[in-house]
Amino acid sequence: MGALDDAADAERDGYDDLQMSYHAVQPNRWTFRSDKIRRWVEERLQGRVLNACAGRTKLVHDGEIVRNDIDEDRDADLHVDVCEIGDELEAGSFDTVVYDPPFSQYQSNRSYEGREVGDDALAKRQFDDLLAPGGRFIQFGFTTTGMPMSLGYERREVAVFNTLGRMNDYLAVVDEKPGESAAEPRWFK
Ligand SMILES: C[S@@+](CC[C@H](N)C(=O)[O-])C[C@H]1O[C@@H](n2cnc3c(N)ncnc32)[C@H](O)[C@@H]1O
């Protein structure tokens, strides 16, 4: 549908508990080098974690973190395209997926030697396969799209990271997969 056609808002139920927060930050291209952003992410990790576009920053967590980055120069356990990552890891074996890809083609060219995620929907299908029931999907970007509604995820949180005019603001979402999580529950402080 084009922008000038009839509007058709989607019904999204179950958002009564949606948490929203606002933070002023000054990140560089390694998003989690910002102390405020890194702490925000670390507080939301539960169980076994996949850091799917790990970059340079190492997150601290009391469970296992599997790091992936397509760039062979990054210190990571795996170097695969997120669109194919489901072939490398066991389905349903993660309690949290952190997804901080290049936010745009411009960012990709400027900061990550043109490396990018070619098919965001395909990447998200991989993450859905890898997440256990009740698993948590944490995404950074210029959008709050998150996991597809059709997969039944529930939006738990939206955060705005105001970069104080240095670049577009960063948005982050936490979406929860349907089902009961076996991971030790840890929710927002
Ligand atoms: C925004 S940076 C991640 C920064 C990281 N969170 C940090 O704080 O250090 C994006 C990363 O995604 C990686 N990347 C780009 N395309 C990818 C793909 N298709 N699959 C996996 N990693 C990819 C880049 O190499 C880059 O390191």
The ligand as a MOL file (V3000), in Angstrom:
LIG
                    3D

  0  0  0     0  0            999 V3000
M  V30 BEGIN CTAB
M  V30 COUNTS 27 29 0 0 0
M  V30 BEGIN ATOM
M  V30 1 C 26.5910 -1.8980 14.9650 0
M  V30 2 S 27.9440 -3.0280 14.8160 0 CHG=1
M  V30 3 C 27.7930 -3.9530 16.3080 0
M  V30 4 C 28.4210 -3.2280 17.4480 0
M  V30 5 C 28.4540 -4.0380 18.7400 0
M  V30 6 N 27.1440 -4.1340 19.3520 0
M  V30 7 C 29.4150 -3.3670 19.6980 0
M  V30 8 O 28.9500 -2.6450 20.5960 0
M  V30 9 O 30.6190 -3.5720 19.5670 0 CHG=-1
M  V30 10 C 27.3560 -4.1330 13.5860 0
M  V30 11 C 28.2120 -5.3690 13.3580 0
M  V30 12 O 27.4790 -6.2380 12.4920 0
M  V30 13 C 28.3790 -6.9440 11.6790 0
M  V30 14 N 27.6220 -7.4630 10.5210 0
M  V30 15 C 27.2510 -6.7830 9.4080 0
M  V30 16 N 26.5320 -7.5710 8.5960 0
M  V30 17 C 26.4470 -8.7750 9.2080 0
M  V30 18 C 25.8160 -10.0010 8.8540 0
M  V30 19 N 25.1360 -10.1270 7.6940 0
M  V30 20 N 25.9190 -11.0490 9.6980 0
M  V30 21 C 26.6190 -10.9300 10.8660 0
M  V30 22 N 27.2390 -9.7870 11.2570 0
M  V30 23 C 27.1340 -8.7140 10.4470 0
M  V30 24 C 29.4530 -5.9200 11.3410 0
M  V30 25 O 30.6570 -6.5530 10.9690 0
M  V30 26 C 29.5390 -5.1250 12.6600 0
M  V30 27 O 30.5990 -5.5960 13.4680 0
M  V30 END ATOM
M  V30 BEGIN BOND
M  V30 1 1 1 2
M  V30 2 1 2 3
M  V30 3 1 2 10
M  V30 4 1 3 4
M  V30 5 1 4 5
M  V30 6 1 5 6
M  V30 7 1 5 7
M  V30 8 2 7 8
M  V30 9 1 7 9
M  V30 10 1 10 11
M  V30 11 1 11 12
M  V30 12 1 11 26
M  V30 13 1 12 13
M  V30 14 1 13 14
M  V30 15 1 13 24
M  V30 16 1 14 15
M  V30 17 1 14 23
M  V30 18 2 15 16
M  V30 19 1 16 17
M  V30 20 1 17 18
M  V30 21 2 17 23
M  V30 22 1 18 19
M  V30 23 2 18 20
M  V30 24 1 20 21
M  V30 25 2 21 22
M  V30 26 1 22 23
M  V30 27 1 24 25
M  V30 28 1 24 26
M  V30 29 1 26 27
M  V30 END BOND
M  V30 END CTAB
M  END
